[in-house]
């Protein structure tokens, strides 16, 4: 058997979707690919304890944290000598620049996990600066992994540099012991679920206003998550809502399975993992028509979608029917099986890694003959 390919993943943060992504791609270890992960030590508890972690100290985000990541990256790079480096999200680009500046041309992948430019009004000065930075630096990678078709479309529209490969996000199958009776005490209520950060990106403030305006007394909103970035408006929890807080990964499927629908009112996304997580439990999804999320849901079959404004969301909530949502559950589960399985994602990512190594020139063991710093 040829020796294992060695991949180093670099993350400035491992909370949320980026961390879940690390847990998933660690499955490549079963395919003769040795996976290493450079992550903040403050985020290590979010990752599976079976992962091979290399930690750096990042008490808070900023210049000092980025410098600490770069120092640790240089040490780990020299220590484990990976065949390929995989950079995740915008701040990790600093390490890619560092590597290329040292004339280290070993194969590199970059995944933005949602382009940073999506955070800003497109005609703003900040957006122009961000487009110039991430659009140029992404070209330093041999391939850019886009987690959705929409993410690739943004790069094309802004004429970003790089070769773009769409490998849609995926999630493991649901826990076999997940329950569907968490709300058995109120069986006639229509139970909605919100999962994620209560920050500006996720649009919880829009949902809260719309829920209060429906006039319905049978709606219940269960809010899983909390504030992380603190950049969202101060929002009073609606009377029909209950703040659950963050829940253990082992428990999340029971919340999805018990809910009548998941609601995703995000202002922007890459491909939010909450959507396939809901679908794997047969839970319909109500999502905003932003970032191509509407293309993931078939209206009337696996959920619904809405323009992201207060009036449109209020009208959607007023018209929800519990029996109609329950009838969508088989189609929602089928959508997961057809599009969002981990095996599909790992197959595509493995093929991309092996292709990049072959393009760089393989030795007799099938492992890249690495081009080292001059």
C-alpha positions in Angstrom: 0.0 0.0 0.0 1.3 3.5 -0.8 2.1 5.7 2.2 -0.6 8.0 3.4 -1.1 11.5 2.0 -0.7 14.1 4.7 -3.0 17.1 4.7 -2.8 20.1 7.1 -6.0 22.1 7.6 -5.6 25.7 8.9 -8.5 27.4 10.7 -8.5 30.8 12.4 -11.8 29.7 14.1 -13.3 26.3 14.6 -16.6 27.4 15.9 -19.8 26.9 14.0 -19.8 25.6 10.4 -16.0 25.7 10.0 -15.6 23.4 13.0 -18.3 21.0 11.9 -16.6 20.9 8.5 -13.3 19.8 10.2 -15.1 17.0 11.9 -16.6 15.8 8.6 -13.5 16.0 6.4 -11.6 14.1 9.1 -13.4 11.1 7.7 -10.8 11.1 4.9 -8.5 9.4 7.4 -10.3 6.2 6.5 -9.2 6.7 2.8 -5.4 6.7 3.5 -5.3 10.4 3.9 -3.7 11.6 7.2 -5.6 14.7 8.5 -4.1 17.3 10.7 -5.9 20.4 12.0 -4.3 23.7 13.1 -7.0 25.4 15.3 -7.3 27.9 18.2 -6.9 26.1 21.5 -10.0 28.0 22.7 -12.1 26.1 20.0 -10.6 22.7 20.6 -13.6 21.5 22.6 -15.8 22.0 19.6 -14.0 19.4 17.6 -14.0 15.6 17.9 -11.4 14.4 20.4 -10.2 11.9 17.9 -8.8 14.6 15.6 -5.1 15.3 15.3 -5.0 18.9 16.6 -2.2 21.5 16.6 -3.3 24.4 18.8 -2.4 28.1 18.9 -3.5 30.6 21.5 -6.3 33.0 20.3 -8.0 34.7 23.3 -9.7 37.1 20.9 -9.8 37.8 17.2 -7.5 40.4 15.8 -4.0 41.1 14.6 -2.3 39.4 17.5 -4.4 36.2 17.0 -3.5 36.2 13.3 0.2 36.5 14.1 0.0 33.7 16.6 -1.7 31.5 14.0 1.0 32.3 11.5 3.8 31.5 13.9 2.3 28.2 14.8 1.6 27.4 11.2 5.2 27.9 10.2 6.3 25.5 13.1 3.7 22.8 12.2 4.5 23.1 8.5 8.2 22.4 9.2 7.4 19.6 11.7 4.9 17.4 9.9 5.8 18.4 6.3 2.3 17.9 4.8 1.8 17.0 1.2 -1.1 19.5 0.8 -2.4 22.4 2.9 -6.1 23.3 3.1 -6.9 26.8 4.3 -10.3 27.6 5.8 -12.1 31.0 5.9 -10.7 34.5 5.3 -8.1 34.9 8.1 -6.4 31.6 7.2 -5.4 33.3 3.9 -2.6 35.1 6.0 -0.9 31.7 6.3 -1.3 31.0 2.6 0.4 34.3 1.8 3.1 33.4 4.3 3.7 30.0 2.7 3.9 31.4 -0.8 6.1 34.3 0.2 8.7 31.7 1.3 8.4 30.2 -2.2 6.7 27.1 -0.8 4.7 25.9 -3.8 3.3 22.7 -2.4 -0.4 22.2 -3.4 -2.9 24.3 -1.5 -6.7 24.4 -1.3 -8.8 27.3 0.0 -12.4 27.2 1.2 -13.9 30.6 2.0 -17.0 29.1 3.8 -18.9 32.1 2.6 -17.1 35.0 0.9 -16.3 37.9 3.2 -17.6 40.4 0.7 -21.1 39.1 1.4 -21.0 40.8 4.8 -21.1 44.3 3.2 -23.3 46.4 1.0 -21.9 45.8 -2.5 -21.4 49.4 -3.4 -19.6 50.3 -0.1 -15.9 51.1 0.2 -15.4 48.2 2.5 -16.8 45.8 -0.1 -14.4 47.1 -2.7 -11.5 46.6 -0.4 -12.6 43.1 0.6 -13.1 42.1 -3.0 -9.7 43.3 -3.9 -8.0 41.4 -1.1 -9.9 38.0 -1.1 -10.3 38.1 -4.9 -6.5 38.3 -5.4 -5.4 36.1 -2.5 -7.7 33.2 -3.4 -5.6 32.8 -6.6 -2.6 31.8 -4.5 -4.4 28.4 -3.9 -4.3 25.7 -6.5 -8.1 25.3 -6.2 -10.8 27.1 -4.3 -13.4 24.8 -2.8 -16.9 26.5 -2.9 -19.5 24.9 -0.6 -22.4 26.0 -2.8 -23.1 26.9 -6.4 -23.9 30.4 -5.2 -20.5 30.8 -3.6 -18.9 29.9 -7.0 -21.2 32.4 -8.8 -20.1 35.2 -6.5 -16.4 34.5 -7.3 -17.2 34.5 -11.0 -19.3 37.7 -10.9 -16.4 39.5 -9.1 -13.8 38.0 -11.3 -11.9 36.5 -8.4 -8.7 34.7 -9.2 -8.4 30.9 -8.9 -9.9 27.6 -10.2 -13.2 27.0 -8.5 -14.5 23.6 -7.5 -18.0 23.2 -6.1 -18.2 20.6 -3.4 -21.5 21.2 -1.6 -21.6 21.0 2.2 -22.9 17.8 3.7 -23.6 16.4 7.2 -23.6 12.9 8.7 -26.8 11.0 9.0 -29.1 11.6 12.0 -28.4 10.0 15.4 -30.3 6.7 15.4 -31.7 7.4 18.9 -33.0 10.9 18.1 -36.5 11.5 19.7 -39.4 13.2 18.1 -41.5 13.9 21.2 -39.8 16.9 22.8 -43.0 19.0 22.5 -45.5 16.3 23.4 -47.0 18.6 26.1 -48.3 21.0 23.4 -49.2 18.7 20.5 -51.6 21.2 18.8 -49.1 24.0 18.7 -47.0 24.6 15.5 -43.4 24.3 16.6 -40.7 26.2 14.7 -36.9 25.9 15.3 -34.1 28.5 14.9 -30.6 27.1 15.2 -27.5 29.4 15.1 -25.9 32.5 16.2 -28.1 35.4 17.1 -25.9 37.8 15.1 -26.7 40.1 12.3 -25.9 37.5 9.6 -28.5 35.1 10.8 -31.4 37.5 10.7 -32.9 36.6 14.1 -34.0 40.2 14.6 -36.2 40.0 11.4 -37.7 36.7 12.6 -38.4 38.1 16.1 -40.3 41.1 14.7 -42.3 39.0 12.2 -43.3 36.4 14.9 -44.7 39.1 17.1 -46.7 40.5 14.2 -48.5 37.3 13.2 -51.3 37.5 15.7 -51.3 33.7 16.0 -51.3 32.2 19.5 -50.4 28.6 18.3 -46.9 29.3 17.1 -44.0 28.3 19.3 -40.4 29.2 18.4 -37.5 27.3 20.0 -34.2 29.3 19.7 -31.1 27.2 19.9 -27.8 29.1 20.0 -26.8 32.6 21.2 -24.8 35.7 20.4 -21.2 35.2 19.3 -20.0 38.2 17.4 -22.3 40.7 19.1 -22.9 42.6 15.9 -26.6 42.2 15.7 -29.2 44.6 16.9 -30.5 44.2 20.5 -33.6 42.0 20.1 -36.2 41.2 22.7 -37.2 37.5 22.7 -40.7 37.3 21.3 -43.4 36.1 23.7 -44.0 33.0 21.6 -40.2 32.1 21.7 -38.1 30.2 24.2 -34.4 30.6 24.4 -32.8 27.1 24.7 -29.2 28.1 24.4 -26.5 25.9 22.8 -27.3 22.2 23.0 -25.0 19.2 22.8 -24.3 17.8 19.3 -25.7 14.5 20.5 -29.0 16.1 21.2 -29.6 18.4 18.2 -31.4 15.8 16.1 -34.1 15.4 18.7 -34.8 19.1 18.4 -35.0 18.9 14.6 -37.1 15.8 14.6 -39.6 17.2 17.1 -40.1 20.5 15.2 -42.6 21.1 12.5 -40.1 23.2 10.5 -36.7 24.9 10.7 -36.6 28.6 9.8 -33.5 30.2 8.3 -33.9 34.0 7.9 -30.2 34.6 7.2 -29.0 37.7 5.4 -26.2 35.8 3.8 -24.7 32.3 3.9 -22.4 29.9 2.1 -24.4 26.7 2.4 -25.7 26.7 6.0 -25.3 23.2 7.6 -28.6 23.7 9.5 -30.5 23.0 6.2 -29.1 19.5 5.6 -29.3 18.8 9.3 -33.0 19.5 9.3 -33.6 17.5 6.1 -31.8 14.5 7.4 -34.4 14.4 10.2 -37.3 14.8 7.7 -37.9 18.4 8.9 -39.1 20.9 6.3 -37.1 24.2 5.9 -38.4 27.7 5.6 -35.5 29.8 4.3 -34.8 33.4 3.1 -34.3 33.9 -0.6 -30.7 34.9 0.0 -27.3 33.4 -1.0 -29.0 30.8 -3.2 -30.7 29.0 -0.2 -34.0 28.9 -2.1 -32.3 26.5 -4.6 -31.9 24.0 -1.8 -35.6 23.8 -1.0 -38.5 22.8 -3.2 -41.5 25.0 -2.4 -44.5 22.9 -1.2 -42.4 19.7 -1.1 -39.4 20.2 1.3 -40.4 23.6 2.8 -40.8 27.1 1.5 -38.8 30.3 0.9 -39.5 34.0 1.3 -38.1 37.4 0.4 -36.1 38.6 3.4 -38.3 41.4 4.7 -40.6 41.8 7.7 -43.9 41.8 5.8 -43.1 38.7 3.6 -41.9 36.7 6.6 -45.0 37.7 8.7 -47.3 36.6 5.8 -45.5 33.2 5.6 -45.8 32.6 9.3 -49.5 33.5 9.3 -50.1 31.0 6.5 -48.3 28.0 8.0 -50.3 24.8 8.4 -49.1 22.1 10.7 -50.6 19.1 8.8 -49.1 20.4 5.5 -45.7 20.6 7.0 -46.0 17.1 8.5 -46.9 15.8 5.0 -43.5 17.1 3.7 -41.4 15.0 5.9 -40.8 12.0 3.6 -39.7 14.4 0.8 -37.4 16.3 3.1 -35.6 13.1 4.1 -35.4 12.0 0.5 -33.8 15.4 -0.4 -31.1 14.8 2.2 -30.3 11.3 0.8 -30.1 12.6 -2.7 -27.8 15.6 -2.1 -26.3 16.0 1.3 -24.6 12.8 2.4 -21.1 12.8 3.7 -20.0 10.0 1.4 -20.7 12.2 -1.6 -18.8 15.1 -0.2 -15.8 13.0 0.9 -15.7 11.3 -2.6 -15.5 14.7 -4.3 -12.9 16.1 -1.9 -10.7 13.0 -2.0 -10.8 13.1 -5.8 -9.8 16.8 -5.8 -6.9 16.2 -3.3 -5.5 13.3 -5.4 -5.8 15.3 -8.6 -3.9 18.2 -7.1 -1.1 15.9 -6.1 -0.9 14.2 -9.4 -0.7 17.6 -11.2 2.2 18.5 -9.0 4.1 15.3 -9.8 3.9 12.0 -7.8 6.7 9.8 -6.6 6.7 6.0 -6.9 4.5 5.7 -3.8 1.8 7.9 -5.3 2.6 10.8 -3.0 3.5 14.2 -4.2 7.1 15.1 -4.7 6.9 18.4 -2.8 8.3 21.6 -4.0 10.1 23.1 -1.0 11.1 26.7 -0.2 14.1 28.0 -2.0 
